[in-house]
């Protein structure tokens, strides 16, 4: 298991380095998929484009980089400390400075090798409708023979013009980002003279999400100590395709399954291992937490958003609530929280629908930061960072907020990120989203062991985002995994059975 944790840490580091390499220096990143960007060396400029002028600059030097060349006027100076180039990535920025060495305008040219989904996420991040993009319904500008999407947006009060294009054959994305006066003579000179020298390739982009193959895994069983766990995938009639892999939660009441994902609540009817979509509710805010009581009420909450309650598939009256909220099994109280341990509140729900609050004595001497909260029959379980700097743990309190014990891994060390926990007759069962495991502890708090996602769920490297328990004791797990055809990430659900 330690080997897997090391692998997870290395993969997280690689993801961070990749994200830094492929843009997103401000908000969401850059790039654009162009079906017409064809030649390996693209040098023709569309002279009829209304978005570029024929301006060139006589006082310009021809600059040649790994993947492009252009005439750069002497009013634009390259930031050489910022520059980066290798066989898969280049990023160069040229700035015009005033007499006080302040940047008046700049042009950044960034090219990187990346997969299709990462590029398309950047398209969506700039509020471009992916279907309209795929169908060629957005305006494009031709630069250096490639068709670019042009996006004008504000960033901290500054107008930025971003051009995004993709060269499918070599799986490369191109971004040109301009700050300041995009119509200035020197900036236009760069745009009018740029030529791309991208490497040859024969690759093809993955299908668009709506054309991709739904994700169906080969589930299995796993033994943890003397206990056996078996997973069964619940196949939804329509795929749930989130943009964000985190906070994709599930709650099940009777034969109704609620799936929370990306500003949407999906309501499904479960029959065995099949789930038929009944309704998709578009939410006004990005809700991130969901829990259900044994009375059939489902509570949906998120940062600074009003609390929502659903019952029998319909929205109903909700008590006053804010921040993240989780309901107790009997529905008599909930826990309201954010990240500070000294602001965890117990919210008692009165018979008339009003609420009363009291701050629980959690204290910063035990927990330095709260990540998530779960309420079981006997416990309030808080996942978060230990105050003694020993890492991420699962802290067990009684319903009055008294600390009972702290749960760690088999070596008594840090967990990854506990994203769901339930209580059974024999102890605590939890899922670790970061380590991709299911973990068991006995009633004394001893860690009995872990099971990897692969052996149980047949997945490769998902983010396990949620866990719920029904009134009759059934346990459901939700997670997000990339499809085999790389067309998108998909939210998938499982029923977890066992003798624990």
KOLLUM-963937 format. One record per residue: x, y, z of N, C-alpha, C, O in turn; residue in one letter. Coordinates in steps of 0.02 Angstrom, whole numbers, plus 50000, padded with zeros to 5 digits. Atoms other than C-alpha are relative to their C-alpha. Example, Ala and Ser with C-alpha at 12.3 -4.5 7.8 and 13.67 -1.06 7.14 Angstrom:
500454994150000506154977550390500455006050000500975005950033A
499584994149997506844994750357499615005550037499865011050045S
% end
This chain:
500414994050000500005000050000500435006350000500245011349971X
499554994250000501475011750033500235001649929500315007449910X
499794998850069502015009049852499475003849962499645008249922X
500534996550035500325014749792499985007350022499855011749981X
500014993149976500435030349901500565003949969500485009849951X
499444996550033502135034549830499815001449928499945006949902X
500224999050070501425031949654499505005649995499545009849950X
500504994750001499945043049695500325006850009500135011649975X
499664993649990501085056649759500375002249939500365008149920X
499634998350061502175055749604499535002249945499675007049909X
500494998150052500645056349491499715006850013499615010749967X
500264993449983499965071249585500515005449982500325010749956X
499484995250017501645080049563500045000949925500115006649901X
499984999550073501655075949378499415004049973499495007949926X
500584996350022499895082649360500105007450012499915011649971X
499884992949984500405098849445500495003049950500395008649926X
499514997450047501915100749331499705000749930499835005549894X
500334999650065500865096849178499545005949996499535009549946X
500464994349999499545109549229500385006549993500165011149959X
499604993950004500905122549252500285000949930500355006549906X
499694999650066501655118149083499515001849946499705005149897X
500484999250054500065118848981499535005850010498965005549987X
500404994049997499415135849028499685001250067499954999550119X
500384998249941498105141749151500415004450046500445003250107X
499624995449958499195155949210499535005050034499735008350082X
500484995849965497625165649254499424995750023499424993450080X
500595003649979495965156749255500034993149971500524989549984X
499935006350034495575141449151500495001249944500645006949928X
499404999450040496915138049026499875002549930499515007449921X
499984997650067497095139648841499914994349953499894988649976X
499995004750055496955130148679499365000049959498875003149980X
500605000350042495695126448539500074994649948500604994049918X
499975005650046495275111548429499775002349932499195004249925X
500184997750067495295115848245500014994249952500544991149942X
500035005550047494705103048120500355001649935500504997149896X
499694998150063495515113047980500745001550006501055003349956X
499294998849993497255115048053500374993949974500394988850008X
499815006150034498095103147933500754999049992501024994150018X
499315001350018499885105347872500465000050060500345003750109X
499515000149946501355101147983500345006750006500435009250061X
499754993250000502145117647932499465004349972499295003849913X
500564995950021500765130347924500235007149994500405010350044X
499704993450008501315146647848499545005049965499685011049967X
500444995350035499875154047747499585003950050499325001050099X
500414995749958498975168647827499395002149961499445004149903X
500614998050033497165172247786499965007649998499805010950047X
499974992750006497325189947718499325003250004499275009350016X
500674997149999495445192047715499715000350070499175003150080X
500265000049932495245189747902499885007050025500315011450019X
500164993449974494365204447981500335001250067500375006950090X
499734999249933495215201048146500745001950000501005003850052X
499304998150002497005204348087500105005249946499735005349897X
499854994850049497735219047993500614997949960500934992949975X
499425001650041499095219247860500625003750026501135004349991X
499454996249971500215229147976500614995750010500574990250039X
499365003149984502035224047979500465005550025500285011450021X
499564995149969503495232648061500704999149970500994993749974X
499345000450031505115236647971500544999050052501054995750038X
499515000749946506055237548137499854993650039499674993950098X
500175006349970505795219148173500544994849985500854995049932X
499535005550009506905203948195499624993649990499094992650020X
500315006550009506475186648133500224995550057500814994050066X
499865004349942506355175648287499774993049984499204991949962X
500155007050015506405156748266500014996050065500514995950100X
500045004349941505805145348405499874992849977499824991449918X
500075007150017505545126548414499394998649957499424994749910X
500635001650034503735126748353499725005849959499185005149930X
500274994450038503535143848271500565004949985501115004650013X
499564994450015504385158848194499575006049981499025005249956X
500374993850014503845177048174500475005850001501035005450027X
499634993849995504465194648152499795003650064499205005350072X
500144996849936504585202548324500285007049998500895007849996X
499764993150000504685221748323500445001450060500384998250112X
499534998549946506045229548429499685003450059500005004450111X
500364997349943504725237448539499784994550049499574996050105X
500195005649958504355220148608500634996250020501004993749978X
499415003449974505685212348718499804993550033499324993250072X
500165006449971505695194048764500214999750074500755002050092X
499845001449930505625189548948500364993350001500044988050004X
499615006150007507035176948939499994995750062500064989650058X
500055003949939506875171649120499364995850001499344990550031X
500645003550003505085166449085500004994549948499634989649955X
500025004550057505475157048924500134992850018500534991350063X
499925007249989505345138148918499904996449934499424997849898X
500055003850063505645126148774500294993150009500834992350037X
499725006750007505845107448752499644996649943499325000049902X
500275003650058505265093948632499244999649999498954997949948X
500735000549997503455094648691499665006450022499055006750025X
500304994049971503215112148756500435006149987501045005749989X
499644993650004503675130148724499545005550025498935005450014X
500384994349975503125146248807500465006149999500975006250033X
499594993950007503805163448761499545006050004498995006149976X
500404993949993503175180648808500445006049982501025006550002X
499664993950023503645197248728499615006050027499005006350020X
500334994549964503295213548821500235006849974500825007749957X
499844993050013503215231948780499975003650067499465003750101X
499954996749935503805242048931499995007649992500245010249942X
499984992750001503545260248971500645002450034501074998450050X
499384997249972504865271949042500124997950072500684998550098X
499935002349931504535265049216500084992450004500024989450057X
499925007350005504825247049156499364996350020499394990650044X
500645003349989502975243249177499744997349933499845000449881X
500245003250061502145231549052499385003749974498875004050008X
500574996850031501005241148934499594995149959498984995649956X
500345005150040500585226348822500484994149992501094994950001X
499585005950008501225208848791499664995049954499054995149946X
500275005550039501015193848677500374993750024500994993450023X
499725006449977501285176248743499804994549950499224994049931X
500125005550047501445161248626500184993650035500764992450053X
499915006149962501225144548710499764994149959499214994249931X
500175006050037501225127448627500184994050043500744993650070X
499845005949959501105110948718499664993949974499134994249941X
500305006550015500765092648691499534998250058499744998250116X
500485001849948499195087648785499454995849970499364995849909X
500535004250026497755075548771499385004149982499325010050001X
500594996650027496095079848691499575002850055499335008550050X
500464997849947495095080948852500255006250035499865010750051X
499734994149967496275093448933499885006249958499715011449985X
500114994350044496145104748781499275002150000499115008150003X
500724998450003494255103548775499765003050066499305007150067X
500184997049936494135107448961500175007549999499815011550027X
499814992950004495045123748924499505003849957499345009649973X
500514996850041493795127648787499385001550043499125007150041X
500594999149957492365125148910500155005250054499715009150073X
499814995249947493325135249041499945007249978499885011650020X
500094993350026493185150348928499275001349979499135005849940X
500724999350013491285148248921499824999149927499345002149902X
500175001850069491315141448744499614993550002499844988650032X
500405006050002489945128748712500364994849957500504996049898X
499605005050035490855112748663499644997349938499964995949888X
500375002450059489465106948545500025005149944500115003249886X
499964994850051489435123548454500715000249971500795001449911X
499315000150023491325122648444500114994149952500414994949899X
499915005950041491275104948375499645000749932499884998049882X
500394999250062489975109948245500225006049959499905007749909X
499744994350038490995124948187499565006150002499555010049955X
500474994449996489715137548248500295006150036499935011050049X
499694994249968490955149248333500445003649950500705000649903X
499574996150045491915163148249500734998050010500964996850066X
499295001749997493725159248207500415005349964500155009149923X
499534995450030495245169448157500594995849975500834991450011X
499445003850028496615162748043500665003550013500765009349994X
499334997449986498385165348104500504994649980500454988950003X
499505004850020499865156848021499714993849967500024988549970X
500315005750034498685145547924499584995750044499294990850020X
500415003949955497805138848078499395004150022499435010250029X
500614996749978496025142848131499985000150076500024994950109X
500004999049928495945149948307499325002550023498995006549990X
500564996849964494495153148424500285006350033500835006250060X
499784993849969494605171048485499545001550059498935001850052X
500384998749939494075174848663500255006550032500855007250044X
499834993949963494045192048744499704999450070499104998150077X
500235000949932493915191548933500375004750047500895007550030X
499704995749949494295201449089500354995850053500104990650073X
499655003249946495565196449219500285005450046500755009050029X
499824994949951495715207449374499995007049967500445011049977X
500104993450030495075222249273500385001149936500325006549906X
499604999250061496255219349127499694995949944499524990149953X
500275003650058495625214748954500554995749969501104998149956X
499545004750030496475199448882499674997049938499094995249940X
500235003450061496295192648705500384993549994501004993549991X
499685006650004496635174148692499784996549936499194996249920X
500135004050060496775164048531500184992850016500724991450043X
499905007049984496615145148544499914995749938499424996549901X
500045004550057496945131748413500314993350018500684992750066X
499735006749987497365113248405500224996849935499894997349883X
499745003950056498425102848287499954992650019500374989950055X
500185006749978497665085648304500544994849985500674990450026X
499545005350023498985075648208500574998850049500794993150057X
499465000849952500335078948338499775001350072500185001950117X
500304999149933499145081548486500295006150035500465005950094X
499724993949972499745099348512499475005550000499075006149954X
500464994449993498785114548571500415006549999500965006850025X
499664993650009499245132448529499585005550032498975005950022X
500344994349969498815147848631500425006349988501025006449997X
499694993450004499195165948593499605004650044498995005350036X
500354996049950498775177648735500285007150000500885008150006X
499804993050007498805196548721499715004150057499115003750071X
500234995249950498705209248861500135007149973500585008049932X
499924993250024498535227948833499675000949932499194997549916X
500294998150065498175235448661500144994649948500694994449920X
499915005450049497915220448547500045002649929500274999049885X
499994997250068497745231948396500635004149986500695007149933X
499394996150010499435240148419500414997149942500354991249926X
499635001950059500615239648271500474994250012500524989749971X
499525005349988501915228548352499664993350014499904988149991X
500365006249987500665215648416499724997249935499774991249922X
500285002350064499815214848246500554997449954500444992849915X
499455002450040501515212748164500164992750017500294988749972X
499875006949980501805196948265499454995349973499604990049946X
500555004250022500075190048224500014999049924499854993549901X
500025000450073500265193648038500594996049970500554993749914X
499415003450027501975185548019500144993250031500614989850010X
499855006349966501875170448132499894994149954499404993949917X
500055006350035502155153348055500134994450050500564995150094X
499935005549954501985136748145500374994249968500234992349911X
499605005750024503225122548125499904994250049500374992050082X
500175005449953502355108948225500234993349972500244992349912X
499755006450024503015091148217499464995949965498874996849977X
500475004350035502245078348103499694995050049499964993650102X
500345005049958501035065748174499434996849963499214999349911X
500575003650030499655053548134499464998750052499034994450042X
500485001249946498655054748296499325002949981499255007349939X
500684997250006496785057848305499745001550069499914998150118X
500294998249936495825066248442499474995050021499174991549980X
500525004449973494665056348555499315002449978499235008249959X
500684997950017492805056448518499775005650048500015006250103X
500304995249955491795070748587499604996250054499404990550044X
500325003649944490965066548755499354996649980499224991050002X
500665002850018489245063648678500074994249950499584990549939X
499895005650046490005051448551500414994450032500514989250001X
499565004949967491075041948677499624994050027499004994050031X
500295006149973490785024648749499905000650075500375002350111X
500124999949928489965023848921500494995350036500694990250008X
499515003849962491115017149056499674994550040499284995850085X
500255005949964490694999549114500604996050022501014993949980X
499405003349973491964991149227499874992750015499304990450014X
500045006949978492324973349279500114999950076500685000050099X
499954999749927491934973249464500234993450029500234988249995X
499745006149969492634960749587499884999950074499435003350099X
500065000849928492854955949768500695001250032501205000949999X
499384999049964494154959649901499914997850072499384998750102X
500005002149930494594952350070500415005050041500975006650023X
499644995849952495074963850214499944996550067499414996350097X
500035004149939495544953450365499544994149988499614990549938X
500485005550007494124941050390499375002049964498894998249959X
500604997550033492884951750295500085000049924500625000849897X
500015000250073492384950550112499545005549974498985006349997X
500394994750031491784965050005499904998449926500364995949894X
500165001150071490934963849834499675006349972499235009250004X
500284994050032490544978149716499604998149938499774993549902X
500415000850060489184979149583499875007049971499645011450007X
500104993550030489104993549460499265001249986498904996749963X
500674997850017487465002949445500045003749934500335009249931X
499934997250067487295006749259499445005149988498855003349988X
500494994850014486425023349224499784999949928500184998349883X
500275000150069485305024749071500315005449957500355004749896X
499654994750036486195040849024500635001850040500615002550101X
499364998649967488015044849062499995006850034499725011650007X
499894993749964488425058349190500725001949989501184998350009X
499334998150024489925067949122500215006650033500075011950005X
499824993949964490635080449248500615003549971501055000349942X
499394996350016491875094249212500494999750058501104999950047X
499595000249939492515093349391499964993050029499424990450040X
500015006949976493045076349456499834999650074499674994150099X
500125000249928492785081249639499265001350015498895004049974X
500674998349973491175082249741499434997149958498905000349953X
500555003550034490155070149636499714994950048499974989450057X
500285003849944489035063149771499384996149980499074997549928X
500605003950013487635050449780499644998950066499954998250119X
500435001849943486185047449900499444995649973499184996849919X
500515004750022484935033249889499474999550055499624998250113X
500585000749956483195033149967499504995449967499224997149915X
500445004950032482145017749931500284998049933500854995649928X
499755001650067482275015049744500195006249960500285006049900X
499814993850033482725033149707500725001750016500935001950074X
499304998049992484525038049678500075007349979499835009349926X
499844993150015485085056149683500765000449987501164998350028X
499294999150016486735060149596500145007449990499825010649949X
499834992950002487515077249623500655000949962501164998049979X
499404999150042488735083249491499955006549960499475007449923X
499934994250044489245100049415499365004049989499095004049934X
500604995750007487765111649448499374996149980498884999149958X
500585003950018486565097249417499854994750053500294992050085X
500235005549960485535085049518499644995149954499154996949922X
500305005250042485125068849428499594995550044499834992950095X
500455004249961483635059149493499854993749959499594994149904X
500055006350036483605040749445499604994950040499564995350102X
500345005649967482555025349483500444993949992500644992049937X
499555005749999483595010349533499594993549999499134992750039X
500315006750003483074992649484500574995149991500834994049936X
499435004550003484414980249528500655003849986500845008150025X
499384996650019486004985749440499895005249945500375007549914X
500154995050051485114997749323499695006150033499325005550082X
500274993749974484675016049354499735004049942500115006149898X
500324996350054483435024749240499935007350019499625009050069X
500044992949985483615043549232499285002449994498955001349943X
500684997349999481975052049280499995007549986499555010049951X
500014992850006482435070249287500715002750013501085000050053X
499384996449988483925081949277499825007150021499505010849984X
500154993449972483815097449386500625004349996501155002550021X
499444995450003484935112149346499995004450063499505007850077X
499954996249938485525120349507500315006849988500725007649943X
499764993250010485885138849525500715000950025501055005650004X
499334999549973487485135849621500354993349995500044988149983X
499605006150004488895123249622499994996650068500454997550108X
500065003549937488305112449766500494994150002500634991049951X
499455004949995489595100249833499874994450050500254989650051X
500115004949948488845090249977499284997549999498825001449985X
500665002949999487365078549993499974994450051500434990350056X
500105005249950486695067450132499254998850008498855003249992X
500715001849993485065058650172499864997450070500294994150100X
500205003149937484125054350331499574993949986499424992449929X
500395006150009483105038750361499255001449993498854996849990X
500704998050011481475048550340499865001549926499305003449908X
500094998950072481755050350152500195006949976500055008649918X
499814993350019482445068050151500745000249978501174997350011X
499324999350026483995072350048500205007350005499855011749979X
499764993249988484985087850099500595001449953501064997549949X
499484998150048486065096849970500265006850021499885011550032X
499714993849974487275110350023500655001749963500934997649927X
499384997750030488775120449967500195006750030499805009850067X
499744993949972489825135450011499575006149981499485007449921X
500394993850009488745151250032499354999049962499045003949941X
500635001250035487245142849950499454998150048499594995150100X
500555002049956485515140550027499924992450000500024989149949X
500105007149993485165123150092499394997849959498875001149959X
500545002950039484085112349977499804993350030500224989750056X
500245006549977482995097550027499554997049946499115000449918X
500425003650048482245084549910499694993950035500004990850078X
500365005749972480955071349953499564997149945499205000849912X
500395003350052480145058649836500145003149931499695003649889X
499814997350064481095066449692499825007249988499935009849933X
500224993150008480405083949722500315004450054500445002250109X
499734995349951481105099349807499465001950050498885003050032X
500474998249948480285103349972500315005350045500875007550033X
499764994749956480465116050113500634997850035500714992050055X
499365001449968482195117250188500095004650060499885010350059X
499834995649943482775123750357500545004949979500885004149929X
499484995050013483905138850363500684996750008500834993750059X
499345003049998485665133250322500495003749957500295007349911X
499474996850038487315139250255500614995550001500654990950042X
499395003950004489005132150206499844992649989499294990849968X
500135007150007489215113350202499574997550057499614999950114X
500475002449950487885103550293499914992549989499854990249932X
500145007250003487645085050334499474998450052499505001050108X
500565001649956486085077550412500134993650038500484989150014X
499935006149960486005064650550499544994649973499094996049932X
500405005650026485255047450518499265000850018498834999349977X
500704999349980483665051350617499705006649978499105007749987X
500254993650025483515068750541499885005350053499605010550038X
500154995249946483455077550709500505005750003500355011050030X
499504994749999485055087550686500474999249941500494993949908X
499485000350051486415091650563500625003450025500635006650078X
499374996549985488195097950564500145004849943500135003049884X
499854994750047488615114350479500745001750009500975002750066X
499284999249992490445117250440500315003049936500005003049883X
499594998250057491765124450327500694997150011500754990950012X
499335002849990493635122650358500275000950071500724997250091X
499734998649934493905129650532499694995350052499074994950057X
500275004749950493725116650673499625003450056499195000250087X
500364996649946493135129750798499365003349976499045007150014X
500634997450026491665134250686499544994449976499104995549935X
500455005750015490865116950674499395000550045499455000450107X
500614998849961489065119350728499514994149995499424991149942X
500545004950000487725107050779499345003949991499205008550028X
500624996550018486065112450702499414995550017499294990549983X
500585003949980484535105650791499395002449960499245008449958X
500594998450040482995104950680499374999050042499214993450061X
500595000349958481445109150779499394997749961499394997649900X
500605002650032479705102250745499665005049954499355003049905X
500324994950042479115118750672500435002049941500265006649904X
499564998550057480545118850546500545005050015501005005949974X
499484995449981481575131750637500624996150024500584990150036X
499385003449978483365127950689500325004050057500215010050064X
499594996849948484475131550838500714997349993500814991549978X
499305001850011486375131450831500415000450064500295004650107X
499514999749947487755127650952500684997849971500714993049934X
499335001750024489625127350918500254994050039500244994050101X
499745005949967490365110250955500715001050024501095004849993X
499334999049972491935109051062500534995849964500894991849994X
499515003950039493005102050921500705002450016501134998550036X
499374997149979494465113850951500574998849952500614993749918X
499425000450045496065117050857500574996050030501094995249998X
499475004249971497085106250977499984992949972500454989149981X
500075006650030496445090750886500055000349924500414996549892X
500044999350073496085096450708500225007049980500015011950011X
499804993450024496925110550613499575002349941499495008349931X
500444998250056495785109950460499504994549986499694988649985X
500535004750014494125101550423499934999149924499885004049887X
500125001550071493925092950254499294997949987498975000449940X
500685002650012492275083650270499724997450066500094996050113X
500345002449940490995078050399499474994949980499134995749929X
500505005350011489915062350408499694998350068500034998150118X
500345001749938488605057750538499744992949995499394991249947X
500255006849998488255039650583499534999350060499375004250094X
500475001249946487095031650710500285002350067499925005150109X
499704998449936488325034450852500515005649999500695008350051X
499424995650004489655046250787499915006049954499485006149909X
499844994750049490125062550706500724998649978501184998750019X
499345001650027491595058250593500255006049961499915008449915X
499724994250034492715072450537500664998049968501124995850001X
499375001150034494055070150405500355006749993500045011849977X
499644993750004495425083150405500724999250022500974993750031X
499294999949983497185088050453500085000250076499755004050111X
499885000449928497835083550625500395006150024500845008549989X
499664994149972498395097950736500734998650016501145003250019X
499315001749984499985088350780500434999049938500994996649942X
499655000350064500485088950595500174992949979500654991849943X
499895007050019500375069950579499634998149936499644992349915X
500315001250065499365071750419499244999550004498935001550053X
500735000650006497585067850364499774994050040500044988550033X
500275005349958496565057450487499245000349997498945005049970X
500735000049991494765052650523499885000150075500064995550111X
500094998849929494245059450693499294998150021498815000149988X
500655002749978492825051050790499785003850062500135004150112X
500314996449944491695061450905499314996950013499014993949969X
500705001849988490065057350991499565005849977499815010949954X
500464995050027488515067350947500015006650040499725011550017X
499944993749962488905080351082500665003549985500785009050009X
499364996850019490635083851007500594997850042501125000850037X
499445002549961491695073851129500444995549957500194991049924X
499535004050040493255066751047500094993150031500254992550090X
499955006949976493295047751061500644996649977500984993450018X
499405003150026494705041850949500175003049932499775006649902X
499764997750065495715045550793500214994049958500574989749982X
499875005750044495815033550645500535001849950500515007149918X
499444999050046497395031750542500074993849956499634989449957X
499895005950042498115019350418500294994350042500344994850103X
499775006049964498825002150462500635001450040500754998150091X
499394998349964500475010050516499905005750050500375008050081X
500144994449956499605023450617500195006749971500255011750006X
499784994050034500115036350488499435003349962498855001449969X
500494995950035499235048650374499604996149949499864991749915X
500425002450054497785044150263500075004849941500455009749945X
499984995550058497525052050092499495005650006499665011350023X
500544995149995495845060950088499354996050007499084993549957X
500615003849988494325052650168499415004149975499275009549999X
500564996450032492825057550061499324997050017498814999649995X
500635003049978491505046250139500134994950054500634991450052X
499935004949947491245035750295499324998250028498885002450035X
500635002549971489845024950367500174995350057500734993050064X
499925004449942489595014550524499624993549987499044993649965X
500345006450003489194996050523500034996850070500294999950117X
499985003449935488964983550665500714998650023500854998150083X
499325002149984490804979250657500515005650001501095004550019X
499534994549999491584996450641499855005449950499265006949936X
500064994550047491895010450517500284997949932500824995149927X
499785001150069492005008650327500055006849967499585010849971X
499894993450032492715023250229500324999249932500604994049916X
499654999850064493325027850057500505005750002500365011250028X
499464995150004494945037150026500065002149928500334998449886X
500004997850069494765047549869500695000649971500804998949913X
499324998850026496605051749854500394993649992500774992949944X
499635006250004497275034249887499624994749960499894989349946X
500405004650041495865025849787499904993450036500004988050007X
500085006049960495485013449926499355000150041499065005450053X
500515000949949494115006650038500354997550063500754992950059X
499655001549937494675005750221499504997850053498955000350057X
500415002349945493974996350370500375001050066500974999750072X
499764999849931494204999850556499504996350044498904996750032X
500465003349954493484989250696499745005050051499915010950050X
500334995549953492474996350839500485003150051500315008050084X
499494997149955494054999450941500445005049964500865008249995X
499614995250038494805009950801500624997049967501025000749938X
499445003250033496064997150738499884999449925499344997249904X
500065000650073496374998050551500094992849979500614989749993X
499985007150021495974981050477500314999149932500514993649914X
499705000550065496634984950305499635004049947499135007349962X
500274996150056496244992550135499924995549939500254990449932X
500095003350064495624986849965500075005249945499785010649950X
499904995450055496184995149804499375000549956498974995949953X
500574998950044494925002449682499984994849944499444992649924X
499985004650057495504990649544499704993350015499304990849976X
500255006749985495124974349632499265000050017498914995150005X
500714999749982493434980249694499565002649943499064999449925X
500444996550047492754991949562500214999149927499845001049881X
499775000950069493784987249409500215006549967500215007049906X
499814993550026494355005149391500765000649996501124996450023X
499294999250010496065011849344500295005250048500755003650087X
499764994749955496345028449434499455005150010499505010749985X
500574995449991494695036249488500115004750058500575003850099X
500064996349938494325049849612499364997550034498814998550008X
500585002649963493185041449740499715005850040500035008150088X
500254993649974492055055849788499444999450050499275004450082X
500565000249953490645049249894499824993050022499984988049990X
500225006249970489905035750003499365001350038499315006350073X
500634999049962488145033750071499744993250023499924988049996X
500305006049970487155021250174499245001150004499015006350026X
500734999450000485285017950157499724997750068500094995350111X
500345001949938484025014750295500084992650014500144990650072X
499945007249990484154995950267500734997649997500854991649994X
499305001949993486054996350273500394999249936500984997649938X
499635000650063486494995950088500495005849994500365011450016X
499474995050007488085005250045500125001249925500194996649886X
499884998150069488355014849883500625004649997500745008650042X
499394996250010489975022449817499955003649933499715000849884X
499984996350063490165036049685500715002249987501095003550034X
499334998150019491735040649589500005002649929499505002049893X
499924997650068492375048549430500634996849971501174996850002X
499455003450034493485039149307500005002149926499485003349897X
499964998450071494115043349133499804994049959499994988349973X
500215005350045493305033248996500594996749964501114999849955X
499475003650035494325020248905500185003249934500755002949912X
499864996850064494155029948742500235007250008500315010849958X
499744993349984494765045948829499545005749977499775011449971X
500464994850024493205055348771499805004750056499645010550043X
500164995649944492835062048946500044996050065500144989950064X
500095003349936492725058249131499264998450010498835002049986X
500695002049989491165049149187499894998550074500314995450106X
500195001849932490295048049356499694993149999499224991949961X
500265006849996489985029949400499834998250072500145000850118X
500255001749934489075022049546500034992450010499974988549963X
499955007149983489245005349636499624998750065499575003050109X
500255002449935488334995549770500554995650029500844991449994X
499475003749967489564988449896499694995550052499394997850101X
500295004949954489044972449984500564996650038501144996450015X
499515003749962489934962550118499744997950067499174999350085X
500195002549934489914954550288500305004150056500365001850113X
499694995749949490724969150378499475003550042499635007350087X
% end
